[in-house]
Amino acid sequence: MQKASWHKKTFHLALFFFCCGLLHLNAASDIMVKAEPEARLVRQGEKVRLQVDFSFPEDRVLGGWMLGAYLPYLPKAFPEAAGIKVSVHKDPRWSSVCISGWHWLQGEQRQPGRKILEFDTASWSPGDYKLELRGLFRRREQSSVESDLYHSGHFLLTIVEP
């Protein structure tokens, strides 16, 4: 009889922690970043126009965005050709590059909605890219680094020689 009681308590405790995790996950899942280039095939040196839809709860603002990628999803020659430093990770799958640096937003730019972003491909190597547009979402009130959330939208792009 005691064994059944122990299992029942363990089950309820596990269920409690699972539900607590879902509550936290639900708050984070209200944030969406959808990035779509106007053209997926671009000649080297052309500008890429990217439509990005940012959706997030009223208690958050979009603090900024950056363009980056993980090394396995880039042409091998890209970092050197573009003069971009590689952040090396002990697991090569997680080595990455920050392509644009952070763009910090002010005023109305911090609100949800569609934004049109542009970036130049002048020094980019021909090839296939899987890029990540990362948004930083801060609390509207009492913002702190501990409460910051990062969410990304991924998109594909192919650069061809001019």
C-alpha positions, 0 to 999 in steps of 0.5 A, spaced: 500 500 500 505 504 501 509 503 494 502 505 491 502 511 495 509 513 493 508 512 486 502 516 486 505 522 490 511 522 485 506 522 479 503 528 482 509 532 483 512 530 476 505 533 473 506 539 477 513 541 475 511 539 467 505 544 468 509 549 471 514 548 465 508 549 460 506 555 463 513 558 462 514 555 455 507 558 453 509 565 455 515 564 450 511 561 445 507 567 444 513 570 440 514 569 433 519 571 428 517 570 421 523 572 415 522 571 408 526 574 403 523 577 397 527 573 392 531 567 394 535 567 388 540 573 388 546 575 384 552 576 388 553 584 390 545 585 390 541 587 396 537 582 399 530 585 401 527 581 407 520 581 410 520 580 417 513 579 421 515 580 429 509 578 433 509 578 441 505 580 447 503 587 449 508 586 455 514 585 451 518 590 446 523 588 440 529 591 443 533 589 436 535 584 431 541 581 428 543 577 422 547 570 423 548 563 421 551 557 424 557 555 420 554 548 417 549 552 413 554 557 409 558 556 404 565 554 406 568 560 403 563 565 406 567 567 413 573 569 410 571 572 403 566 577 407 571 578 413 567 575 418 569 573 425 567 565 426 565 564 433 568 557 434 564 552 439 567 545 441 562 542 437 563 544 430 555 544 429 554 550 433 560 554 431 557 561 428 557 568 425 554 574 426 553 577 419 550 584 421 551 586 428 545 588 433 541 593 430 538 597 436 531 599 435 527 605 438 520 608 439 515 605 434 520 600 431 520 596 437 512 595 436 510 588 433 508 588 426 512 587 419 519 590 418 522 591 411 530 590 412 535 590 407 542 587 407 548 587 402 551 581 399 557 584 395 562 580 399 558 574 400 561 567 396 556 564 391 552 558 394 546 556 399 545 559 405 540 558 411 540 564 415 537 566 422 534 573 423 534 573 431 530 578 435 531 580 442 525 581 446 525 585 452 520 586 458 516 593 457 516 594 464 522 592 469 526 590 463 533 586 465 538 581 462 535 575 466 528 577 463 530 578 455 528 572 450 531 571 444 527 568 438 529 567 431 526 566 424 530 562 419 530 563 411 534 560 405 538 564 400 542 562 394 547 567 392 549 566 384 555 569 381 553 576 377 
